Structure formats: C-alpha cells, structure tokens
Amino acid sequence: MDDDKIIPQEIQPETIAVETPTVEEAPQEMITPEVTSPPPTDDLPPPIYEENKNQYMLIVAGGIVFLIILVIIFKALFFGKPANKAANLIYWGLWEDKEVIEPLIAAYQQKNPHIKITYQKMNPQSYREKLVSRSKAQGTETAAIEKPDIFRFHNTWLPEIKDIVAPLPPTVMSGEEFDKTFYPIHKKDLKVGNYYYGLPLEIDGLVLVYNQSLFKKAGIATVPITWDDITQIVPKLTVKDRSGNLITSGIALGTASNVDHFSDIFGLLLLQNGGSLNKLDREEAAGALEIFRKFSEPPQGYWNEGMPNSTTAFIQEKVAMIIVPSWEVLSIKSANPDIDMKVVPVPVVPGTALISIASYWVEGVSRFSNNQLEAWKFLRFLTEKENMTKLYEIASKTRPFGEPYSRVDLAPLLVQNEYIGAVIKQANNFVTLPLISRTYDNGLNEETIPYLENAINSTIQGVSYKEALGEAKKGIDQVFTKYNISN
C-alpha cells in the first residue's frame, strides 16, 4: 500500500454524562425517566467502514502485484536482451588442412549459432602481400573479393603488417592472463605498447636432429649438448672416399647454397657468441661466422656445396646432423618413415645458458573486419586447453605430431615427446630475429637473408669474416630502417 494513502482513524463514540437536576418530588407521571450511559466501547460492533478497509487493502495489494507482473512482461517483450548479431568470419590459414580445423569450428558454431566461420587454406607464396592488399581494399574493390577477418602470420611479421592487425581486446583476454598462459617469447613478439596483436596456437624453433643409426655406426653413444661435443664427434661421423670426396657428412654447416635455414643457424651462433644483428661489424659477429664456416673449410671439409640440400641429404642418410625447426621433421618422416632419428635441443656454448631461435605462427584479427570482437572470441576459444589438445589430437591422426602447444600449462604433455620434446625444453629460451627462412614474406626476412648469403659466399672467395659482415651490415641497416626496427 502506498505510504501516502490516508487511513481513516477509528472514531470512538463519546460517553455522554447527563446531570440529573435536583427537583422537588413531582407527581409520578411527571418524573423524567433515568438516562443511562452507553455501553463500553469494547462491546460495540466495529464500524461498517472498518470491514471495508480490509477489503480495500486486499484489492490494492492485488493491483500492485498485477502491475509488477505486467511491467516485467512488457520489459521482456520490448526491452529485453537483443538477439546476438549474425556474423560471418573468413579465416585464412596456411599449414593446417580443413579436416584439422573444421571440427573445432563446428563445435564453436554449435555453441554460437549466430556465427559462421569459413576456413581457407592459403598458398604461402605471396601470402603476406595478398593479405595486406586484400585487407586494405576499399570501395568497389571489396565487392569482388573476400577480406579475411582472421589470418595466420609469422612471429617476425608484426612490423610488416602493423597497418592491418587489430589489438586483442582486454575483455577477451587480459594482459596478465596472456603472460601467464603463453611463453615469454610470445609476449616479446606480440606486445606493442600496452596491447597484444595476436594469439599463438603453437611454439617452434631450431632443434638438432641426428641419425641414430649413423651415431651407432661411428661408435657414438652420447647425445651432443655443447658445440665442443659437436666438434669432437663430427670427424668420427664424416666418411670420405680415397679421393677425399664426401660420402657421409658429420653435420650440414658452413655453406649458404645447400644448408636449409642457414640464416636461422647463423642467427643462433651470433646470439650465442654475444653478437647482435645490428652490430655485424663487431668481433662477436665475425666470430659467429667463423664458427659456421669452419665446418666446410679446408682441411676439414666436413660439408661442401657438392652435397645435396641438407634436408634431402639427411633423408638419404648422407649427413648425420642438421639444425632445423621441428616442422622439418615431418618432411623427413614423410620421405623416409623408417629413418632412425632423434631430436634434441640445439648445442650450446660451454658454460652458457640454453638459447634457440624462434620460428612459429600466430593467429590475428584484421582491423578492417566488421566483426573483430567475434573473431577474437573464436580465437580465444581455440587457445583453451581442451581445444588446443583437440587440435593436436586431430592433426596427429595423419602425421607424427601436431603443432607444439603454445600454452605453458600443456608443456608436461609434450616434453617427453620424441620429436617435439626438444621444442618444449627450449620454449622459455627462444629469441626472435628477423632472418628466418621459409616465411615467404617477400619482405623483412627475405630482404635480410640475401645480405647474409652474400657474406657467407664472399668468405668462400677469400674475403675476411669481418669485411664480409661489414658489407652485409650496410644492406641490413637499410632494411631495418625501412621497417622501423631497432633490433
């Protein structure tokens, strides 16, 4: 009942006292009858309006309840939570087939029926250039093409795609949660200012792969851990004919023309020797190049340009050790399923901490997408533990292993894996340098690598290590200036 309702007050009937005057005795017929007082109020029946008041209160209370129900129904019908807006997301991938990713897409769409996700596996050739041009297409151009909402990019690409990549909303994943979930290299590569520009589904980088059969044949039972170990066992693993021609090489190092990932390997040696990519004119850089080159220089000649491409040579069991990112193991096992191979962390300089070169792929969202929030929500879904393990499980049905987990809390599941356990063991010690091969970026990496290739080739012609790298520095500095890098 409203507070401002006026409640009738109970009115008690007055008690009337009539004074009897003193008179002379009158005749009997003249005597005024005695006036009696009214009965006590407690014995009186309630006034008629008191009964009506109770009925009135019930009616008012019922009316209020009815009005409340009516308001709730009205709000639900006209002011309720709006239906989720339908969104179509185009997802550009690179390495995974539809059969791997689509079960996760289907699961997400089942929970979010207003979302439709179309996955497209793209050709890596000229992919980055197409990604940028398609994303920036405006006006009538957009009618004839499909722009990706979600796309995959390499961990070194951020300086090249900064104009098209959107920041990760803190409402989807906070910076604190990102740092706890993923490895330090992910934070270093993907954080610019206060924002993160991607969600990684994997971690990868250089590992040492060796042929166990060739090791046994040479009488080597220990796993190489340091570069000293490498230099001691390479002569035992190298086999030459009577003319000095290589039959089996101990390790594929020293040349640029037929050593896959030579630039990545040089970057590793550079960091291990205390050097920096923007200080190639220093002694540390020259020392790193000397270490790389000595494996193919006379008189040792443990590797030369007459050998097949290093990965091919390993498949053919013509080289005992190669340094490659772990995904190359898939190529090797596909070509030679019966090869007896082991994968371990890269060798370290004696007395120094483990370090390796990172090379992995990240999922990002286009800043030109009309559905950025929904795109980020889907990527967040993919990074959840159960979904990441599901991706790995599906991929492993058709190949030896899936992508190594980017989540720190999933490390125990893979650390003992025979092929990618080495990646996990190095995951906290990866460093990124923009000299990674096979990114197909037609940009930062592929503009940097030729200068290193020329430096290596010039030393074969007799140019000193320091002079060769001094020339390389001039070109690489220009590339870094172009992409605003102060490595």
Helices and strands as residue ranges (DSSP letters): G 28-30, G 41-43, H 48-78, E 87-93, H 98-111, E 115-121, H 127-136, H 141-144, E 150-154, H 158-161, H 175-181, H 184-190, E 191-192, E 195-196, E 199-200, E 206-211, H 212-217, H 227-237, E 239-240, E 246-248, H 262-272, H 283-293, H 310-315, E 321-325, H 328-335, E 341-344, E 356-357, E 361-365, H 372-383, H 385-395, G 408-410, H 411-414, H 421-426, G 427-429, E 430-431, H 444-460, H 465-482
